[in-house]
Structures are given as C-alpha cells and as structure tokens.
Amino acid sequence: MLASINNYIQLTKPTIMLLVVFTGSAALVVEGSFLAEPLKFLLVIIGLYMTGGCANALNQYLERDLDAKMERTKNRRPLPSGRLSPARALIFSVSIGIGGVFLFAYFFNWLTALLALGTILFYSLYYTLWLKPNTTQNIVIGGIAGAMAPIGAWTAATNSMSVIPWLLFLIIFLWTPPHFWALALFSKKDYKIVGLPMMPVVKGDNSTRLQILVYTIILVISSLGLLFFGAGWIYGATALVLGVLFARRAFQLYIGKTDKLARQLFGQSLLYLFGLFSAVIVDALL
C-alpha cells in the first residue's frame, strides 16, 4: 500500500513540487491576506501541488517511452520501471488536475483556476509534445510553467495581478536555464540517446556554459528588483551574497568545463532558489 502511494507521489515529481509550493508560499506571505486564515493558505498550497503535480504526471505519462531509454530515469520513475501502469497514471494525473482546478474555482476565483488550467496544458502538452523535442529553447520557454506558482498564489488571495508576483516569476524563470542546462551537461548522453535537442547536444558544451553564465548574471541583477517594491535589507543582503556565490560557481563552470562543476552548479542552484525565497519570507514577516 505504501509503495503504491509512493509511486503516485513520484509521478508528481515531488522534488520539483517542493520548489513550486515553496515559491507559492513566499508569494502568499508577502501578500499577507491568508496569514490570518491558515486553512485558506493550506488550500492554496494543496491546489498548487495538485495542478502542478498533474502537469508533471502527464509529462511522465507522455514521455514514458523516452524515460525507459535514459539511465537517469528508467529505474527511478514509476512508469518506465513498471511499478505503475500507464492507464492508472493517466487516470491519477487527470483526476488531481481536475480536482486542483475545481479547488481554485470553488474556494478562490476563476482567474486562478484558469491560470492553473493553462499551466497544466502549457507544460503537459505544448512543452512536452512540441517544445522539448523541437527546439533548444525548450527549457527557457517551458520555464514559464514552473515559474507560475507565485502568480497563482497571489491571484488566489487577491483575484488580481501585481508587480511583486511577476518579479518572483521572473526570478524563477531566469533561474530555470542555468539549473536545467547544468543537468543537461552531465546528462548529455541520455539526451543524445533519445534524440532530444537539449542545448549541450545541439550547440555544444562551451555555448551552453556561456549561456549559463549570462543567464546567471541577469538573474542576480533581476533579483535585486524586489528592493524597489518593499523588500528590506535582509532580502537585499541575502540576494547579493547568494547571487555572488551562484555567479562565481557559473564562472568556474565556464572556465573549468567539467561534469563535476556542472553537478556542483546544479546543486548550488537549488540552494540559491531556496535561500532567496526563504529571505523573501523572513523579510516579509519581520
């Protein structure tokens, strides 16, 4: 029973979803309306997980044959390893997606519900079926879906848009290419096997490392934009320190050109995003 539950959880890509709900939570804390209504706060987080998890699960369902050929995924994911049938995976995916969209529509507003539905369709269909197999910019454009959590959380609380969640969106959007291109560098053989046009496969490692460095520098500069919209010294100091460390690692990868450095950058990118959004939360609460 527990093993079966775990297979369904793995279908939602829980590590990625941890980032999604964390960044969405940061937006809720900054907005502040639901700090006095913990049930609504929790419902937003559940809705984000259900809809984001649906997009990830549909992605795994549609890519199950590719995943079965890649060393990185064939034994880790429940579909290529045979721990879960495609039919059950599809039913589960659609069910949590419908449930999450309905949750947003019933308890919050239709704006958030439509944004959630659009994110599901964008990632699971447009990104998975067209962008990923056809362009080296798949990660860049596809990053829109992964960056939507702060906007969805904000609209759930306010039924309106604002500059702040869009700045949070921008941070995640610019963070995505360095993060996933680092992964693509040390997983290049897998992408060659399945014929996906990831940046290192098509443009080469040197071009990829340069673009990682450029995106990282733009990310660090953009992260300071929150200082013009109410963020305080805690966030500013954290963004500056983490940004310098992240940019330094990107420069080391550009110069060093090893898979070890790519793995280190990949790990540091996770610490960067968690640390930055932790500072957003702390700064907003103090």
C-alpha positions as CSV (number, residue, x, y, z in Angstrom):
1,M,0.0,0.0,0.0
2,L,2.7,2.5,1.0
3,A,4.8,1.5,-2.0
4,S,1.8,2.2,-4.3
5,I,1.2,5.6,-2.7
6,N,4.8,6.4,-3.2
7,N,4.6,5.6,-6.9
8,Y,1.8,8.1,-7.4
9,I,3.7,10.7,-5.4
10,Q,6.8,10.1,-7.5
11,L,4.6,10.7,-10.6
12,T,4.1,14.3,-9.5
13,K,7.9,14.9,-9.3
14,P,7.8,15.8,-5.5
15,T,11.3,17.5,-5.5
16,I,10.2,19.9,-8.2
17,M,6.8,20.4,-6.5
18,L,8.6,21.3,-3.3
19,L,10.1,24.2,-5.1
20,V,6.7,25.1,-6.6
21,V,4.8,25.2,-3.3
22,F,7.7,26.9,-1.5
23,T,7.8,29.8,-4.1
24,G,4.0,30.0,-4.0
25,S,4.1,30.1,-0.2
26,A,6.5,33.0,-0.4
27,A,4.1,35.0,-2.5
28,L,1.3,34.3,0.0
29,V,3.4,35.5,2.9
30,V,4.4,38.7,1.0
31,E,0.8,39.4,0.1
32,G,-0.3,38.7,3.7
33,S,-4.0,38.2,3.4
34,F,-4.0,34.5,4.3
35,L,-1.6,34.7,7.2
36,A,-4.6,35.1,9.5
37,E,-6.5,32.3,7.6
38,P,-4.3,29.2,7.7
39,L,-6.9,27.0,6.1
40,K,-7.1,29.1,3.0
41,F,-3.3,29.3,3.0
42,L,-3.2,25.5,3.1
43,L,-5.8,25.1,0.4
44,V,-3.8,27.3,-2.0
45,I,-0.7,25.1,-1.3
46,I,-2.8,21.9,-1.9
47,G,-4.2,23.4,-5.1
48,L,-0.7,24.3,-6.4
49,Y,0.5,20.8,-5.7
50,M,-2.5,19.1,-7.4
51,T,-2.3,21.2,-10.5
52,G,1.5,21.3,-10.8
53,G,1.6,17.6,-9.9
54,C,-0.9,16.9,-12.7
55,A,1.3,18.7,-15.2
56,N,4.4,16.7,-14.1
57,A,2.5,13.4,-14.0
58,L,1.1,14.0,-17.6
59,N,4.6,14.8,-18.6
60,Q,5.9,11.5,-17.3
61,Y,2.9,9.7,-18.9
62,L,3.7,11.2,-22.3
63,E,7.5,10.6,-22.0
64,R,7.4,7.1,-20.5
65,D,9.0,5.6,-23.6
66,L,11.8,8.1,-23.6
67,D,12.3,7.7,-19.9
68,A,12.7,4.0,-20.4
69,K,15.8,4.7,-22.5
70,M,17.6,7.1,-20.2
71,E,19.8,5.9,-17.4
72,R,18.8,8.9,-15.3
73,T,15.1,7.9,-15.3
74,K,14.5,4.3,-16.4
75,N,14.8,2.8,-12.9
76,R,13.8,5.9,-10.8
77,R,10.4,6.7,-12.4
78,P,7.3,4.5,-11.8
79,L,6.2,4.2,-15.4
80,P,9.4,3.0,-17.2
81,S,10.3,0.8,-14.2
82,G,6.9,-0.9,-14.5
83,R,5.8,0.0,-10.9
84,L,2.7,1.8,-12.2
85,S,0.6,1.1,-15.3
86,P,0.1,3.9,-17.9
87,A,-3.7,3.7,-17.5
88,R,-3.6,4.2,-13.8
89,A,-1.0,7.0,-14.2
90,L,-3.3,8.8,-16.7
91,I,-6.4,8.5,-14.5
92,F,-4.5,9.8,-11.5
93,S,-3.0,12.7,-13.4
94,V,-6.3,13.9,-14.9
95,S,-8.1,13.4,-11.6
96,I,-5.7,15.6,-9.5
97,G,-5.7,18.2,-12.2
98,I,-9.4,18.5,-12.4
99,G,-9.6,18.4,-8.6
100,G,-7.0,21.2,-8.3
101,V,-8.6,23.5,-10.9
102,F,-12.0,22.9,-9.2
103,L,-10.5,23.7,-5.8
104,F,-9.2,27.1,-7.0
105,A,-12.5,27.9,-8.8
106,Y,-14.7,26.9,-5.8
107,F,-12.8,28.3,-2.8
108,F,-11.0,31.2,-4.5
109,N,-11.7,32.6,-8.0
110,W,-11.9,31.7,-11.7
111,L,-8.8,33.7,-12.6
112,T,-6.6,31.4,-10.5
113,A,-8.5,28.3,-11.8
114,L,-7.9,29.4,-15.4
115,L,-4.2,30.2,-14.7
116,A,-3.8,26.7,-13.2
117,L,-5.5,25.0,-16.2
118,G,-3.4,27.0,-18.6
119,T,-0.2,25.9,-16.8
120,I,-1.2,22.3,-17.0
121,L,-2.0,22.4,-20.7
122,F,1.1,24.5,-21.4
123,Y,3.5,22.2,-19.7
124,S,2.0,18.8,-20.3
125,L,1.0,19.3,-23.9
126,Y,2.8,22.3,-25.5
127,Y,6.2,21.9,-23.7
128,T,6.2,18.1,-23.6
129,L,4.9,17.3,-27.1
130,W,6.3,20.3,-29.1
131,L,8.9,22.4,-27.4
132,K,11.0,19.7,-25.8
133,P,11.5,17.6,-29.0
134,N,11.9,20.5,-31.4
135,T,13.9,23.4,-30.0
136,T,17.0,24.1,-27.9
137,Q,15.0,26.8,-26.2
138,N,12.6,24.2,-24.7
139,I,13.9,24.8,-21.2
140,V,13.7,28.6,-21.5
141,I,10.1,28.8,-22.8
142,G,9.0,25.8,-20.8
143,G,10.2,27.6,-17.7
144,I,7.1,29.7,-17.8
145,A,5.1,26.9,-16.3
146,G,7.5,26.3,-13.5
147,A,7.5,30.0,-12.6
148,M,3.8,30.4,-12.3
149,A,3.3,29.5,-8.6
150,P,3.8,33.0,-7.1
151,I,1.3,34.5,-9.6
152,G,-1.3,31.7,-9.0
153,A,-0.9,32.1,-5.2
154,W,-1.2,35.9,-5.4
155,T,-4.3,35.8,-7.6
156,A,-5.9,33.2,-5.3
157,A,-5.5,35.7,-2.4
158,T,-6.4,38.9,-4.3
159,N,-8.2,38.0,-7.6
160,S,-5.9,40.5,-9.2
161,M,-2.3,40.9,-10.6
162,S,0.6,42.9,-9.1
163,V,4.2,43.7,-9.9
164,I,5.6,41.7,-7.0
165,P,4.4,38.2,-8.0
166,W,5.7,39.0,-11.6
167,L,9.1,39.8,-10.2
168,L,9.1,36.5,-8.3
169,F,8.0,34.8,-11.5
170,L,10.9,36.5,-13.3
171,I,13.4,35.2,-10.8
172,I,12.3,31.6,-11.2
173,F,12.1,32.0,-15.0
174,L,15.7,33.2,-15.2
175,W,16.9,30.6,-12.7
176,T,15.5,27.7,-14.8
177,P,18.0,27.7,-17.7
178,P,21.2,27.6,-15.5
179,H,19.6,25.0,-13.3
180,F,18.5,22.6,-16.1
181,W,21.3,23.3,-18.5
182,A,23.7,22.2,-15.8
183,L,21.7,19.0,-15.5
184,A,21.8,18.6,-19.3
185,L,25.6,19.0,-19.3
186,F,26.2,15.9,-17.1
187,S,23.2,14.0,-18.6
188,K,24.1,14.7,-22.2
189,K,24.5,11.1,-23.2
190,D,20.9,10.4,-22.2
191,Y,19.6,13.2,-24.3
192,K,21.6,12.0,-27.3
193,I,20.2,8.5,-27.0
194,V,16.6,9.7,-27.1
195,G,17.3,12.5,-29.7
196,L,16.1,15.5,-27.6
197,P,17.7,18.8,-28.8
198,M,18.9,19.9,-25.4
199,M,21.4,22.8,-25.6
200,P,24.6,20.9,-25.0
201,V,23.6,18.3,-27.6
202,V,22.9,20.8,-30.4
203,K,25.0,23.9,-29.5
204,G,27.8,22.2,-27.6
205,D,29.1,22.4,-24.1
206,N,31.0,25.7,-24.5
207,S,28.0,27.5,-25.8
208,T,25.9,26.0,-23.0
209,R,28.3,27.1,-20.3
210,L,28.4,30.6,-21.7
211,Q,24.6,30.9,-21.7
212,I,24.5,29.5,-18.1
213,L,26.9,32.3,-17.1
214,V,24.9,35.0,-18.9
215,Y,21.6,33.9,-17.5
216,T,23.0,33.7,-14.0
217,I,24.3,37.3,-14.2
218,I,21.0,38.5,-15.5
219,L,19.2,36.5,-12.7
220,V,21.3,38.1,-10.0
221,I,20.7,41.6,-11.2
222,S,17.0,41.0,-11.7
223,S,16.7,39.5,-8.2
224,L,17.5,43.0,-6.8
225,G,14.4,44.4,-8.4
226,L,12.4,43.5,-5.3
227,L,14.3,46.1,-3.4
228,F,12.3,48.8,-5.3
229,F,9.0,47.2,-4.3
230,G,9.3,46.9,-0.5
231,A,11.9,44.2,0.1
232,G,14.2,45.1,3.0
233,W,17.8,44.7,4.0
234,I,17.5,41.0,4.9
235,Y,16.4,40.1,1.4
236,G,18.9,42.5,-0.2
237,A,21.9,41.2,1.7
238,T,20.8,37.6,1.1
239,A,20.2,38.2,-2.6
240,L,23.6,39.8,-3.0
241,V,25.6,37.1,-1.2
242,L,23.8,34.2,-2.7
243,G,23.9,35.9,-6.2
244,V,27.7,36.4,-6.0
245,L,28.2,32.8,-4.9
246,F,26.0,31.5,-7.7
247,A,27.6,33.7,-10.3
248,R,31.1,32.6,-9.1
249,R,30.1,29.0,-9.5
250,A,28.8,29.6,-13.0
251,F,32.1,31.3,-13.9
252,Q,34.0,28.4,-12.5
253,L,32.0,26.1,-14.7
254,Y,32.6,28.3,-17.7
255,I,36.3,28.1,-17.1
256,G,36.7,24.6,-15.7
257,K,34.5,22.7,-18.2
258,T,33.9,19.5,-16.2
259,D,30.9,17.4,-15.3
260,K,31.8,17.7,-11.6
261,L,31.5,21.5,-11.8
262,A,28.2,21.1,-13.6
263,R,26.9,18.9,-10.8
264,Q,28.1,21.4,-8.3
265,L,26.3,24.3,-10.1
266,F,23.1,22.2,-10.3
267,G,23.2,21.6,-6.5
268,Q,24.0,25.2,-5.8
269,S,21.2,26.4,-8.0
270,L,18.8,24.6,-5.6
271,L,20.3,26.2,-2.6
272,Y,20.2,29.6,-4.3
273,L,16.5,29.4,-5.0
274,F,15.5,28.0,-1.6
275,G,17.8,30.6,0.1
276,L,16.5,33.5,-1.9
277,F,12.8,32.7,-1.3
278,S,13.5,31.9,2.4
279,A,14.8,35.5,2.6
280,V,11.6,36.7,0.8
281,I,9.6,35.1,3.6
282,V,11.7,36.2,6.5
283,D,11.9,39.7,5.1
284,A,8.1,39.9,4.8
285,L,7.4,38.6,8.3
286,L,9.8,40.9,10.1
